Amino acid sequence: GRVFGFDIQNIHQASANLKSELSPSEYGSVELHEMCHSLIQDVLPPAPESRVAIVVGNLGYLPGAESDKTVKTQPETTIVALRQAAALLRPGGIISL
């Protein structure tokens, strides 16, 4: 399978963390996108080509001393993202926030 990650803040640290924790083949299955989660349809093709098993969301702001706490998820973009995610779910798929 593949993992697609979306964040509006700098993803370089997340990428470095994943690279140090995953095997090269596991890391090769990860795509990180520095963009709003409401743009998932711009990355994944429409269903049925890209049916997904699970969508996981972490709402709020990026934790850590270096993160900008003023940059956080917004209700309007979260609703758009959830609608897009629901349209991509395969039968029996789940969304977890």
Buried (B, 14 or more C-beta within 10 A) or exposed (E): EEBBBBBBBBBEEBBEEBEEEBEEEEBEEBEBBBBBBBBBBEEBEEEEEBEBEEBEBEEEBBEEEEBEEEEEBEEEBBEBBBEBBEEBBEEEBEBEE
